[in-house]
Amino acid sequence: MSTTIDSSSASSAGSSAPVVSVASNSSAGAAGGSVINVSSLVSQLVTATEAPQEALISNQTQQVSAQISALGTLKSALSTFQSSLSALDTPGAFQIATAASSDQTAFTASASAGAPQGTYNVGISQLAQAQQLLSGPLAATTPIGSGTLTLSLGGTSFQVAVSASDTLADLAAAINSAAGNPGISATVLQGTDGAHLLLSSSLSGATNTIQVTESDGGTALAGLTYGTGNTANYTQEAAPQDAAFTISGVAFTSSSNTVTDAMSGVTLDLLSTTTAGSSPTLTIAADTTTLQSNIAAFVTAYNTLQSTFASLGSYDASSATAGPMMGNAVLTGIQNQVQQALYSIVATGSPSYNTLASIGITTQSDGSLSLNSGTLSTALGANFTAVSQLFSGSTGVATTLNAQITDALGSQGSITAAGQTLTSQENSLTQQTNQLNQQMAALTASLTQQYSALNTLLSSLQSTSSYLTQAFASLPQVQAQQNA
């Protein structure tokens, strides 16, 4: 008689414990007793207990992870769309201007936001220039003396130490590399009459004059000095002077030919002088080309956002596949807000241009927007202020959308709140997984202990059974001997 455990039945449907069967098998006893595969049996029992709970947690975790990913996609799409609003959501965004010169050989111009629109006559009588000094002929290779030269440009000065062995080329190199040099460059020119030191200023304007003094006590370096009352050592090849010009009859001067302070928001680059009676004109106008480009970019950005909305909340009947946020209150709420802003009537002061449709932006059957550039151009030309208000007014489309998205993405917004909720759910599921793992570890230990004890008992019973079998087998022999 031998006792065995049918461990395979432990994992069968509806079974919660192993089945113990008793079978007549004398060879089992001879083989050494009954053996339960405790490890395999316990593993099957634990798996059968754990699997349903584990599957439930896994499914919930996958759903939460998908929601977190989808929310991140929505957040990113809204942020990208919001960036397109910065070119339209303030009145200043519509103050961009262009500046045009009627004679670009005389001057060119550029304008920034707030530049005063209009046409202005510009007359240029003098260009700004930098000073340039050329020394008399000097020996190119003979040492020029020793001491210290102090050079200044405008109000900034620096010093150059000259050794007894330095040549004119050494001096020029020392000037060019000197620390604190504000903009004096030195060049050695070799002429037919000898070498000349050319000192050039990089700073134009009447106040940026070059001066050179020395400290060698009037020896060789004295021939390199220049300043007020001491001009014999150099010829002034170019005098320092300011630019002189007029804008609509108002006189200005500038130390530079690039003028930024004559008109607010306007930069002039003066190139040549003009003749009396033929002043070129400067025209400043609204930059409608850039504005049309910004509005077109807004339409494109919205269509990208709408595509994201559709992907997240769609349902494909052919594959029975739903988007990760189909029916989600956060998604539908934001969609409704955005659409209300797009379709709203804005107080622009014009009954003709107070909706997006009135300036050429219409909705297609798939929810995307379409832009009619001709209609937009006409609107900008007919009532520029109304188009500006349509986007950038206090209740304008871009202003409203920007505020809505800022609120949704803010610390108290719907997207932030939804994200916090999903994160909390994800953490809870992680805790459930950890708890389940702990429970299964405890169950494994408990079942292992129980079935190990049962295994010991069965082994003991098998030994007893084997002994009794042998004893019963010997009884006929004893009987036969007695009968004999």
Buried (B, 14 or more C-beta within 10 A) or exposed (E): BBBBBEBEBBBEEEBEEBEBEEEEBBEBBEEEBBBBEBEEBBBBBBEBBBEEBBEEBEEBBEBBBEBBEBBEBBBEBBEEBBEBBEBBBBBEBBBBBBBBBBBEEBBBBBBBBEBEBEEBBBBBEEBBBBBBBBBBEBEBEEBBBBBEBBBBBBEBBBBBEBEEEBBBBBBBBBBEEBEEBBBBBBBBEEEEEBBBBBBBBEBBBBEBBBBBBBEBEEEBBBBBBBBEEEEEBBEBEBEBBBBBBBBBEEEBBBBBBEBBEBBEBBBBBBBEBBEEEEBBEBBBBBBBEBBBEBBBBBBBBBBBBBBBBBBBBEEEEEEEEEBBBBEBEBBBEBBEBBBEBBEBEBEBEBEEBBBBEBBBBBBEEEBBBEBBEEBBBBBBEEBBBBBBBBBBBEBBBBBBBBBBBEBBBEEEBBBBEBBEBBEEBBEEBEEBBEEBEEBBEEBBEEBBEEBBEBBEEBBEBBBEBBEEBEEEEEEEEEEEEEEE
